[in-house]
Amino acid sequence: MYERALQGMEKVLDPTRVAGHIPALTTIENFGDLFKSQGKLSDAKRMYSKVHSGFITLLGPSNHDCQRLEHNLQSLEAELGKDSSLLFLS
């Protein structure tokens, strides 16, 4: 469903303008949540980064949503660091 919603928004808005449209950013964030729940942390990080950049541009860095996404990105970085350190132990 998220894919269809994002495709529809890109068709209507043009892919270059999606980052300036809050419903599209929310859809991309939902992708991030989905990827995180599936353990696809790199994909989740990529989605959260896109949303974070868009929200900073639209709402400013002190906005609650920007700070929440920053926290999500920091958490993912920590998890990704743990996963990569496990690779060196084996």
C-alpha positions in Angstrom: 0.0 0.0 0.0 2.8 2.4 0.9 4.4 1.8 -2.5 1.2 2.6 -4.4 0.6 5.7 -2.3 4.1 6.9 -2.9 3.9 6.1 -6.7 0.6 8.1 -6.9 2.2 11.1 -5.1 5.2 11.0 -7.4 3.0 10.9 -10.4 0.9 13.9 -9.3 3.7 15.9 -7.7 6.7 14.9 -9.7 9.4 12.9 -7.9 11.5 16.0 -7.3 8.8 17.7 -5.3 7.9 14.7 -3.1 10.4 15.9 -0.4 8.3 19.1 0.0 5.0 17.4 0.6 4.2 16.2 4.2 1.9 13.3 3.2 4.6 12.0 0.9 7.2 12.3 3.6 4.9 10.5 6.0 4.5 7.6 3.5 8.3 7.4 3.2 8.6 7.4 7.0 6.1 4.5 7.1 8.4 2.6 4.6 11.2 3.2 7.1 9.1 1.8 9.9 8.3 -1.2 7.8 11.9 -1.8 6.9 13.0 -1.5 10.5 10.4 -4.0 11.6 11.7 -6.4 8.9 15.3 -6.0 10.1 16.3 -4.1 7.0 18.1 -1.4 8.9 20.1 0.1 6.0 16.9 0.6 4.1 15.1 2.0 7.1 18.0 4.5 7.6 17.8 5.6 4.0 14.1 6.3 4.3 14.4 8.1 7.7 17.2 10.2 6.2 15.0 11.3 3.3 12.2 12.2 5.6 14.5 14.0 8.1 15.9 16.2 5.3 12.4 17.0 4.0 11.1 17.9 7.5 14.1 20.1 8.3 13.5 22.0 5.0 9.8 22.4 5.6 9.5 22.6 9.4 12.9 23.6 10.7 15.4 21.5 12.8 13.7 22.3 16.2 10.4 20.8 15.1 9.3 17.8 17.1 9.1 15.5 14.1 12.7 16.4 13.1 13.9 15.6 16.5 12.0 12.3 16.6 13.5 11.3 13.3 17.0 12.3 14.5 16.5 10.0 17.5 15.3 7.2 15.2 18.4 7.7 13.0 20.7 7.6 16.0 19.1 4.4 17.2 19.5 2.8 13.8 23.2 3.9 13.7 23.7 2.2 17.1 21.9 -1.0 15.9 23.9 -1.0 12.6 27.1 -0.6 14.6 26.2 -3.6 16.7 25.4 -5.7 13.6 28.7 -4.8 11.9 30.7 -5.5 15.0 29.2 -9.0 15.2 30.5 -9.7 11.8 34.1 -9.2 13.0 33.6 -11.6 15.8 32.8 -14.6 13.6 
